[in-house]
């Protein structure tokens, strides 16, 4: 924690709220000298004053302790959440495609078995089919790697 940065942040927020040091001190039931010391970075508010101070300055506790607004972090959390939801949707889509391809493979196996096709041809078809499944998953991985 940087006491100077936190003090500067407290001062900025106090001024934004159009409060004097005396008014803020009065609301927190402390002396205006204590507020002055905080703003100069000479000391920190005591732990029992952190929550009331946050309420008076209308800031989050983590913002106060960081000594800066963290609106950009909230936006990045929202972007991250959207990204996770998109990946979840994409994973569900991939699951259905893989299930569909496996069903096609089972149907193909049944047709080949009924038609008495040579075993080596069946293995080649299976191998090609699994290569296609693998390529599909690699393609999907490459898409998400670049995002």
TITOR-9794 format. One record per atom (N, C-alpha, C, O, CB): residue in one letter; x, y, z. Coordinates in steps of 0.2 Angstrom, whole numbers, padded with zeros to 4 digits, always signed. Each point is the difference from the previous one (the first is absolute). Glycine has a CB too. Example, Ala and Ser with C-alpha at 12.3 -4.5 7.8 and 13.67 -1.06 7.14 Angstrom:
% residues 2
A+0066-0028+0039 A-0004+0006+0000 A+0004+0006+0000 A+0005-0001+0003 A-0014-0005+0003 S+0007+0011-0010 S+0004+0006+0001 S-0004+0005+0003 S+0003+0006+0001 S+0003-0009-0011 
% end
This chain:
% residues 147
X+0004-0006+0000 X-0004+0006+0000 X+0004+0006+0000 X+0005+0001+0004 X-0014-0007+0002 X+0008+0011-0010 X+0003+0006-0001 X-0004+0006+0004 X-0005+0002-0002 X+0011-0006-0009 X-0003+0006+0017 X-0004+0004+0004 X-0001+0007-0004 X-0005+0003+0001 X+0010-0008+0010 X+0000+0007-0014 X-0001+0007-0004 X-0005-0001-0005 X-0004+0005-0001 X+0016-0002+0003 X-0012-0008-0006 X-0005-0001-0005 X-0007-0001+0003 X-0005+0003-0003 X+0013-0009-0004 X-0009+0003+0012 X-0006-0001+0004 X-0003+0007+0002 X-0005+0002+0000 X+0008-0014+0003 X+0002+0016+0000 X-0002+0006+0003 X-0002+0005-0006 X-0005+0004+0001 X+0013-0006+0008 X-0005+0001-0015 X-0001+0004-0005 X-0007-0002-0003 X-0005+0005-0002 X+0017-0003-0001 X-0014-0008+0003 X-0006-0003-0002 X-0006+0003+0005 X-0005+0002-0002 X+0011-0012-0003 X-0004+0009+0012 X-0005+0003+0004 X-0002+0007-0001 X-0006+0002+0001 X+0010-0010+0008 X+0001+0012-0010 X-0001+0007-0001 X-0004+0002-0006 X-0004+0004+0000 X+0015-0002+0005 X-0009-0006-0011 X-0004+0001-0006 X-0007-0002+0001 X-0005+0004-0002 X+0015-0007-0005 X-0012-0002+0010 X-0007-0002+0001 X-0003+0004+0005 X-0006+0002-0001 X+0009-0014-0001 X+0000+0015+0007 X-0003+0005+0005 X-0002+0006-0004 X-0005+0003+0001 X+0012-0008+0009 X-0002+0007-0014 X-0002+0006-0004 X-0005-0001-0005 X-0005+0004-0001 X+0017+0000+0002 X-0013-0010-0004 X-0005-0002-0005 X-0007+0001+0004 X-0005+0002-0003 X+0013-0010-0004 X-0008+0006+0013 X-0006+0000+0004 X-0002+0007+0003 X-0004+0001+0004 X+0006-0013-0001 X+0003+0017-0005 X-0001+0007+0003 X+0000+0000+0008 X-0004+0003+0003 X-0002+0000-0014 X+0011-0007+0014 X+0000+0000+0007 X+0007+0003+0002 X+0005-0001-0004 X-0012-0009+0004 X+0007+0014+0005 X+0006+0002+0003 X+0003-0005+0005 X-0004-0005+0001 X+0000+0017-0002 X+0010-0011+0003 X+0003-0005+0004 X-0004+0000+0007 X-0001-0006+0003 X+0012+0008-0008 X-0013+0004+0007 X-0004+0000+0006 X-0007-0004+0000 X-0002-0004+0004 X+0008+0015-0002 X-0009-0010-0008 X-0006-0004-0001 X+0000-0007+0000 X-0004-0004+0003 X+0000+0014-0010 X+0010-0012+0003 X+0001-0008+0000 X+0002-0002+0007 X-0003-0005+0002 X+0007+0006-0014 X+0000+0003+0015 X+0002-0003+0007 X-0006+0000+0005 X-0001-0004+0004 X+0012+0009-0006 X-0016+0000+0001 X-0006+0000+0004 X-0004-0006-0001 X-0003-0003+0005 X+0003+0015-0005 X-0001-0014-0006 X-0004-0006-0002 X+0003-0006+0002 X-0004-0005+0002 X+0000+0011-0012 X+0011-0006+0011 X+0003-0006+0002 X+0002+0000+0008 X+0002-0005+0003 X+0003+0004-0014 X-0007+0006+0014 X+0001+0001+0007 X+0007+0000+0002 X+0002-0003+0005 X-0013-0002-0003 X+0015+0009-0006 X+0007+0000+0001 X+0002+0007+0000 X-0004+0005-0002 X+0006-0016-0002 X+0005+0013+0005 X+0002+0007-0001 X+0002+0001-0007 X+0002-0004-0004 X+0002+0004+0015 X-0004+0007-0013 X+0002+0001-0007 X+0007-0001-0001 X+0002+0000-0006 X-0011+0009+0005 X+0013-0009+0006 X+0007-0001+0000 X+0002-0007-0003 X+0004-0001-0003 X-0002+0009+0013 X-0007-0013-0008 X+0001-0007-0002 X-0001+0000-0007 X+0004-0003-0004 X-0008-0001+0015 X-0001+0007-0014 X-0002+0000-0007 X+0006+0004-0004 X+0002-0003-0005 X-0014+0003+0007 X+0015+0005+0001 X+0006+0003-0003 X+0006-0004-0001 X+0003+0000-0005 X-0008+0011+0010 X+0006-0015+0001 X+0006-0005+0000 X-0001-0005-0006 X+0004-0002-0003 X-0003+0004+0016 X-0008-0005-0013 X-0001-0005-0005 X+0002+0003-0007 X+0003-0003-0004 X-0012-0002+0011 X+0006+0011-0009 X+0001+0003-0006 X+0007+0002-0002 X+0002+0000-0006 X-0013+0004+0007 X+0015-0003+0004 X+0007+0001-0001 X+0004-0006-0001 X+0006+0000-0001 X-0007+0011+0008 X-0002-0017-0005 X+0003-0006-0001 X+0005-0001+0007 X+0004-0005-0001 X-0004+0006-0012 X-0001+0002+0018 X+0004-0001+0006 X-0003-0006+0004 X+0004-0003+0004 X-0002+0016-0004 X-0008-0014-0001 X-0003-0006+0004 X-0006-0003-0004 X-0002+0003-0005 X+0007+0001+0016 X-0007-0010-0009 X-0006-0003-0003 X-0006+0000+0005 X+0001+0001+0006 X+0007-0008-0013 X-0014+0007+0004 X-0006+0000+0005 X+0000-0007+0004 X+0003-0005-0003 X-0010+0012-0005 X+0005-0007+0014 X+0000-0006+0004 X-0005-0005-0004 X-0005+0002-0003 X+0008+0005+0014 X-0003-0013-0009 X-0004-0005-0003 X-0007+0001+0001 X-0004-0002-0004 X+0014-0006+0005 X-0012+0010+0005 X-0007+0001+0001 X-0003+0006-0003 X-0006+0001+0000 X+0008-0006+0011 X+0002+0009-0014 X-0002+0006-0004 X-0001-0001-0008 X-0003+0004-0003 X+0008+0003+0012 X-0002-0013-0011 X+0000-0001-0007 X-0007-0001-0003 X-0001+0004-0005 X+0012-0010+0006 X-0015+0002+0001 X-0007+0000-0002 X-0004+0006+0000 X-0003+0002-0005 X+0003-0014+0008 X+0000+0016+0003 X-0004+0006+0000 X+0004+0005-0005 X-0004+0004-0003 X+0001-0006+0015 X+0009+0002-0013 X+0003+0005-0005 X-0002-0002-0007 X-0001+0005-0004 X+0011-0004+0012 X-0010-0007-0009 X-0002-0002-0007 X-0007+0002-0001 X-0002+0002-0006 X+0010-0012+0006 X-0012+0009+0005 X-0007+0002-0001 X-0001+0008-0001 X-0004+0002-0005 X+0000-0012+0012 X+0008+0014-0004 X+0000+0007+0000 X+0003+0002-0007 X-0003+0005-0003 X+0004-0004+0015 X+0004-0004-0014 X+0003+0002-0007 X-0003-0004-0006 X+0001+0002-0006 X+0009+0000+0012 X-0015-0006-0004 X-0003-0004-0006 X+0005-0004-0004 X-0001+0001-0006 X-0009+0008+0006 X+0014-0013+0003 X+0005-0004-0003 X+0000-0007+0003 X-0003-0001+0005 X+0010+0011-0008 X-0005-0015-0001 X+0001-0007+0002 X+0006+0000+0005 X+0005+0004-0001 X-0010-0008-0010 X+0005-0001+0015 X+0006-0001+0005 X+0006-0001-0004 X+0006+0003+0001 X-0013-0007+0008 X+0007+0000-0014 X+0006-0002-0004 X+0003+0006-0004 X+0006+0001-0001 X-0010-0012+0000 X-0001+0016-0001 X+0002+0006-0003 X+0004+0004+0005 X+0005+0003-0002 X-0015-0003-0006 X+0007+0001+0014 X+0004+0004+0005 X+0007-0003+0001 X+0004+0004+0001 X-0016-0001+0004 X+0012-0009-0004 X+0007-0004+0002 X+0005+0001-0006 X+0006+0000+0001 X-0012-0008+0007 X+0003+0008-0014 X+0004+0001-0006 X+0002+0007-0001 X+0005+0001-0003 X-0010-0011-0002 X+0001+0014+0007 X+0001+0007-0001 X-0002+0003-0007 X+0003+0005-0002 X+0006-0006+0011 X-0013-0003-0012 X-0002+0002-0007 X-0007-0003-0002 X-0002-0005+0003 X+0014+0006-0006 X-0015+0002-0002 X-0007-0003-0002 X+0002-0006-0004 X+0005-0001-0003 X-0011+0012+0002 X+0002-0016+0002 X+0001-0006-0004 X-0006-0002-0005 X-0001-0006-0001 X+0008+0002+0011 X-0010+0009-0013 X-0005-0001-0005 X+0002-0004-0005 X-0003-0005-0003 X-0002+0016+0006 X+0011-0010-0006 X+0003-0004-0005 X+0001-0007+0001 X-0001-0005-0004 X+0007+0015+0000 X-0005-0012+0011 X+0000-0007+0002 X-0007-0003-0001 X+0000-0006-0001 X+0010+0008+0009 X-0015+0002-0006 X-0007-0003+0000 X-0002-0002-0007 X-0003-0005-0001 X+0000+0012+0011 X+0005-0002-0015 X-0001-0001-0007 X+0004-0007-0002 X-0003-0004-0004 X+0001+0017+0002 X+0008-0013+0004 X+0004-0006-0002 X-0003-0007+0003 X+0000-0005-0004 X+0010+0012+0003 X-0013-0006+0007 X-0003-0006+0003 X-0007-0002-0005 X-0001-0006-0001 X+0006+0009+0013 X-0008+0002-0014 X-0006-0001-0004 X+0002-0003-0007 X-0004-0005-0002 X-0002+0015+0008 X+0011-0007-0008 X+0003-0003-0007 X+0002-0007+0001 X-0002-0005-0004 X+0005+0016+0000 X+0000-0013+0010 X+0002-0007+0001 X-0006-0004+0001 X+0000-0006-0003 X+0011+0010+0008 X-0016-0002-0002 X-0006-0004+0001 X-0003-0002-0007 X-0002-0005-0001 X+0000+0011+0013 X+0001+0000-0016 X-0002-0002-0007 X+0004-0005-0004 X-0003-0004-0003 X-0002+0016+0004 X+0011-0011+0000 X+0005-0005-0003 X-0001-0007+0002 X-0001-0005-0004 X+0009+0014+0002 X-0009-0010+0009 X-0001-0006+0002 X-0007-0003-0002 X-0001-0006-0002 X+0008+0009+0012 X-0012+0001-0010 X-0007-0002-0002 X+0000-0002-0008 X-0003-0005-0002 X-0002+0012+0011 X+0009-0003-0013 X+0001-0002-0007 X+0003-0007-0001 X-0002-0004-0004 X+0003+0016+0001 X+0005-0013+0007 X+0003-0006+0000 X-0004-0006+0002 X+0000-0005-0003 X+0011+0011+0005 X-0015-0005+0003 X-0005-0005+0003 X-0005-0002-0006 X-0001-0006-0001 X+0003+0010+0013 X-0004+0001-0015 X-0005-0001-0006 X+0003-0004-0005 X-0002-0004-0003 X-0004+0015+0006 X+0013-0009-0005 X+0003-0003-0005 X+0002-0007+0002 X+0000-0005-0005 X+0005+0016+0001 X-0004-0012+0010 X+0002-0007+0002 X-0006-0005-0001 X+0000-0005-0001 X+0008+0010+0010 X-0014-0002-0007 X-0006-0004-0001 X-0002-0001-0007 X-0002-0006-0002 X-0002+0011+0012 X+0006+0000-0015 X-0001-0001-0007 X+0005-0006-0002 X-0002-0004-0004 X-0001+0016+0002 X+0009-0012+0004 X+0005-0005-0002 X-0002-0007+0003 X+0001-0004-0004 X+0008+0013+0004 X-0012-0009+0006 X-0002-0006+0002 X-0005-0003-0004 X+0000-0006-0002 X+0002+0009+0013 X-0007+0001-0014 X-0006-0003-0004 X+0003-0002-0007 X-0002-0005-0003 X-0006+0013+0009 X+0013-0004-0008 X+0003-0002-0007 X+0004-0007+0001 X-0001-0004-0004 X+0002+0017+0001 X+0003-0013+0009 X+0003-0007+0001 X-0005-0006+0001 X+0002-0005-0003 X+0008+0012+0008 X-0015-0006-0002 X-0005-0005+0001 X-0003-0002-0007 X-0001-0006-0002 X-0002+0010+0014 X+0001+0001-0016 X-0002-0001-0007 X+0005-0004-0004 X-0002-0004-0003 X-0005+0015+0004 X+0013-0009-0001 X+0005-0003-0004 X+0001-0007+0003 X+0001-0005-0005 X+0005+0016+0003 X-0007-0013+0008 X+0001-0006+0003 X-0006-0005-0002 X+0001-0006-0002 X+0006+0011+0011 X-0013-0002-0010 X-0006-0003-0002 X+0001-0002-0007 X-0002-0006-0002 X-0005+0012+0010 X+0010-0002-0012 X+0001-0001-0007 X+0005-0006-0001 X-0001-0004-0004 X-0002+0016+0001 X+0008-0012+0007 X+0005-0005+0000 X-0003-0007+0002 X+0002-0005-0003 X+0007+0014+0006 X-0013-0009+0002 X-0004-0006+0002 X-0004-0002-0006 X+0000-0006-0002 X+0000+0009+0014 X-0004+0001-0015 X-0004-0002-0006 X+0004-0002-0006 X-0002-0005-0003 X-0006+0013+0007 X+0014-0005-0005 X+0004-0002-0005 X+0003-0007+0001 X+0001-0005-0004 X+0002+0017+0002 X-0001-0013+0009 X+0003-0007+0002 X-0006-0005-0001 X+0002-0006-0003 X+0006+0011+0011 X-0014-0004-0007 X-0005-0005-0001 X-0001-0001-0007 X-0001-0006-0002 X-0005+0010+0012 X+0006+0001-0014 X-0001-0001-0007 X+0006-0004-0003 X-0001-0005-0004 X-0005+0015+0003 X+0012-0009+0003 X+0006-0004-0002 X+0000-0007+0002 X+0002-0005-0003 X+0004+0016+0003 X-0009-0012+0006 X+0000-0007+0003 X-0005-0004-0004 X+0001-0006-0002 X+0002+0010+0014 X-0009-0001-0013 X-0005-0003-0004 X+0002-0002-0007 X-0002-0005-0003 X-0007+0011+0010 X+0013-0001-0010 X+0002-0001-0007 X+0006-0005-0001 X+0003+0000-0005 X-0008+0011+0003 X+0008-0013+0008 X+0005-0005+0000 X+0006+0003-0003 X+0004-0003-0005 X-0011-0006+0004 X+0009+0016+0002 X+0006+0003-0002 X+0006-0002+0003 X-0001-0002+0006 X-0006+0012-0009 X+0012-0010+0000 X+0007-0002+0003 X+0001+0003+0006 X-0001+0006+0001 X+0005-0009-0012 X-0001+0000+0016 X+0002+0003+0006 X+0005+0006+0000 X+0000+0004+0003 X-0002-0015+0002 X+0007+0010-0010 X+0005+0005-0001 X-0003+0007-0002 X+0002+0005+0002 X+0006-0014-0005 X-0013+0008-0001 X-0004+0006-0003 X-0003+0004+0006 X-0001+0006+0000 X-0001-0011-0012 X-0001+0001+0016 X-0004+0002+0006 X+0005+0004+0005 X-0002+0006+0002 X-0007-0015-0003 X+0015+0006+0002 X+0005+0004+0004 X+0002+0006-0003 X+0001+0005+0003 X+0003-0016+0001 X-0003+0011-0011 X+0002+0007-0003 X-0006+0005+0001 X+0002+0006+0001 X+0005-0013-0009 X-0013+0005+0007 X-0005+0005+0001 X-0001+0002+0007 X-0001+0006+0001 X-0005-0012-0010 X+0007+0002+0014 X+0000+0002+0007 X+0006+0005+0001 X-0001+0005+0003 X-0004-0016+0000 X+0011+0009-0006 X+0005+0005+0001 X-0001+0007-0003 X+0001+0005+0004 X+0007-0015-0004 X-0011+0010-0006 X-0001+0006-0003 X-0005+0004+0004 X+0000+0006+0001 X+0002-0011-0012 X-0007+0001+0014 X-0005+0004+0004 X+0002+0003+0006 X-0001+0005+0002 X-0007-0013-0007 X+0013+0004+0008 X+0003+0003+0007 X+0005+0006-0002 X+0000+0004+0004 X-0002-0015+0001 X+0005+0010-0011 X+0004+0006-0002 X-0004+0006-0001 X+0002+0006+0002 X+0006-0014-0007 X-0014+0007+0002 X-0005+0006-0001 X-0002+0003+0007 X+0000+0006+0001 X-0004-0011-0012 X+0002+0001+0016 X-0002+0002+0006 X+0006+0004+0004 X-0001+0005+0003 X-0007-0015-0002 X+0014+0007-0002 X+0006+0003+0003 X+0001+0007-0003 X+0002+0005+0003 X+0003-0016-0001 X-0005+0012-0009 X+0001+0006-0003 X-0005+0005+0002 X+0001+0006+0000 X+0003-0012-0010 X-0011+0004+0011 X-0005+0004+0002 X+0002+0003+0007 X-0001+0006+0001 X-0008-0012-0008 X+0011+0002+0011 X+0002+0002+0007 X+0006+0005+0000 X+0001+0005+0004 X-0006-0016+0001 X+0010+0009-0009 X+0006+0005-0001 X-0002+0006-0003 X+0002+0006+0002 X+0005-0016-0004 X-0011+0010-0003 X-0003+0007-0003 X-0003+0004+0006 X+0001+0006+0000 X-0003-0012-0012 X-0002+0003+0016 X-0004+0003+0005 X+0005+0003+0005 X-0001+0006+0002 X-0009-0013-0003 X+0015+0003+0003 X+0005+0002+0005 X+0004+0006-0003 X+0002+0005+0003 X-0001-0016+0001 X+0001+0011-0011 X+0003+0006-0003 X-0004+0006+0000 X+0003+0006+0001 X+0003-0014-0008 X-0012+0008+0006 X-0005+0005+0000 X+0000+0004+0007 X+0001+0006+0001 X-0008-0012-0010 X+0007+0002+0015 X+0000+0003+0006 X+0007+0002+0003 X+0000+0004+0004 X-0010-0011-0002 X+0015+0004-0005 X+0007+0002+0002 X+0001+0007-0003 X+0003+0004+0004 X+0001-0016-0004 X-0007+0014-0005 X+0001+0007-0003 X-0004+0005+0003 X+0000+0006-0002 X+0004-0012-0009 X-0010+0004+0015 X-0004+0005+0002 X+0002+0002+0007 X-0004+0004+0003 X-0005-0009-0010 
% end
